Amino acid sequence: MISPVLPTYARAPLSFVEGEGPWLISETGERYLDMGAGIAVVALGHANPRLVAALEAQARRLWHTSNLYRVPNQEALAELLVENTFADTVFFTNSGTESMECAVKMARKYWHAKGEPQRHRMIAFEGSFHGRTIAMISAAGSEKLTKGFGPLLPGFDHVPFGDHDALHAAITEETAAIIVEPVQGEGGIRPVPRHCLQGLRKLCDEKGILLIMDEIQCGMGRTGKLFAHEWAGVAPDIMAVAKGIGGGFPLGACLATEKAALGMTAGTHGTTYGGNPLACAVGIEVMNVMLEDGFLDNVSRTAGRLRQGLEGLVASHPTVFESVRGEGLMLGLKCVRTNTDVVNAGYGQHVLTVPGGDNVVRILPPLNLTEAEVDEALHRLDAAATALEGAA
Ligand SMILES: *Cc1c(COP(=O)(O)O)cnc(C)c1O
């Protein structure tokens, strides 16, 4: 008999009832160190007192009015994002996939408004992930996402990750935009090299193509910059954000330059919940924390310690781990054993990680993890690897 919850997930037999920083507490009172942070969402830790206070204060005043009216929290959060990024304007959503939907609609509308509606195709990279709507599984294109859900949305072309020749060959007179995750997340923590992001920007400029970045997983401080593309010194025209921006409250955003937003005039796009007062109250406080002096530097410092420790684990467990990759606190352990074995062994040591593509275990902890917590996570992962070796 089917479960009351639609069985689309193969869930671990764990459930948590409370959280505190990087710790999750199970129904039976056991404490787990959360190095997945709900898949890079709980960027400031569970039950962060500042976010709780922001949400509680807003919850007592006003929950929802709709986008028929001005929403002060939405305006304030948009201003914070515009002040601190390439963007001139922001559309708020409830999720990553909706942020990407807005990005794709905006790119198509741009060319329509420019009088070139035939430019409607988008190029995306294999191994990418952009969400689960029909448009976004069509955009990512992998069979794992699309099988059985056809017909897919037309207009997306796919090129292998890192294949410059294939990318050049895929560009036609109909190309509207190129879509890229600066660091692929679900695909297995695969960073696009900085010179490649720079090359991509140059290529888009030469051909007049819009560059869309999906920073839903790699953005919001995760790599030690507010957004990952900043490391390469280049900017997108349109960028999708979600996950960390709400710190656990459902919130997403599509950021754009004024130029790229050309076609998005009144009545062209909308959402009931997007940018609602509760979500934006939390988003403002997340930004306030991340913009504080030293926050991002501390992410890089913590990341250095964690990465060094993970390199050590690879060296001492060569039959379990192959290598470490990633940027900042978006790290991947490429495994020799299957990644699910490693994640399960982690459960045994009460440390939570997330499987990803390419047989990688993702390490995506809260960004404010302390050094002692880094060391504790390494200790537990070491014990998990040792347990696996014993079982081999
Ligand atoms: C999680 C994710 C999405 C989808 O976000 P949802 O909130 O699940 O819709 C899209 N792109 C990337 C890179 C992601 O990591």
The ligand as an SDF file (V2000), in Angstrom:
LIG
                    3D

 15 15  0  0  0  0  0  0  0  0999 V2000
   18.6400   22.7510   -5.2100 C   0  0  0  0  0  0  0  0  0  0  0  0
   18.9680   23.2950   -6.5490 C   0  0  0  0  0  0  0  0  0  0  0  0
   17.9710   23.6950   -7.4490 C   0  0  0  0  0  0  0  0  0  0  0  0
   16.4920   23.4970   -7.1620 C   0  0  0  0  0  0  0  0  0  0  0  0
   16.0650   24.1760   -6.0350 O   0  0  0  0  0  0  0  0  0  0  0  0
   14.6600   23.8070   -5.3630 P   0  0  0  0  0  0  0  0  0  0  0  0
   14.5340   24.7610   -4.2380 O   0  0  0  0  0  0  0  0  0  0  0  0
   14.7330   22.3680   -4.9540 O   0  0  0  0  0  0  0  0  0  0  0  0
   13.6240   24.0110   -6.4040 O   0  0  0  0  0  0  0  0  0  0  0  0
   18.3580   24.2480   -8.6510 C   0  0  0  0  0  0  0  0  0  0  0  0
   19.6590   24.4190   -8.9560 N   0  0  0  0  0  0  0  0  0  0  0  0
   20.6470   24.0530   -8.1150 C   0  0  0  0  0  0  0  0  0  0  0  0
   22.0600   24.3000   -8.4990 C   0  0  0  0  0  0  0  0  0  0  0  0
   20.3340   23.4710   -6.8950 C   0  0  0  0  0  0  0  0  0  0  0  0
   21.3140   23.0740   -6.0760 O   0  0  0  0  0  0  0  0  0  0  0  0
  1  2  1  0
  2  3  1  0
  2 14  2  0
  3  4  1  0
  3 10  2  0
  4  5  1  0
  5  6  1  0
  6  7  2  0
  6  8  1  0
  6  9  1  0
 10 11  1  0
 11 12  2  0
 12 13  1  0
 12 14  1  0
 14 15  1  0
M  END
$$$$
